[in-house]
Amino acid sequence: QEQFVESGGGLVQPGGSLRLSCAVSGIFIRHVDIGWYRQAPGKERVLLARSSAGGAAGYEDSVKGRFTISRDNSKNTLYLQMSDLVIEDTGVYYCNRVILPLNPSWGQGTQVTVSS
């Protein structure tokens, strides 16, 4: 079974930076498109950044230029470098496939809180 273990979140001031990690098991991420999702308080989970198996990256407009997704296929780990954080970046961050199966398995996520 696929498992995702996110880490690296925390409390940060506006303008700060964080680096999130997602350790994946049950699949080899080198074969799949995988991304980072965010669920803000009271909102649905949305895909923010995606990394294709071929190495291409894509971003949702609100994080473009501030967030960088990367992967280490040898460690089966996905990363998200976040900089110039704003209050609206607050939420729980998850990683998962870009194309979700019918009943996706989600990790516990990692909380990011941007506050002064």
PyMOL commands that set and color helices and strands:
alter all, ss='L'
color gray80, all
select helices_A, chain A and resi 29-31+61-63+87-89
alter helices_A, ss='H'
color red, helices_A
select strands_A, chain A and resi 3-7+10-12+18-25+34-39+45-51+57-59+67-72+77-82+91-97+110-114
alter strands_A, ss='S'
color yellow, strands_A
deselect
rebuild
show_as cartoon
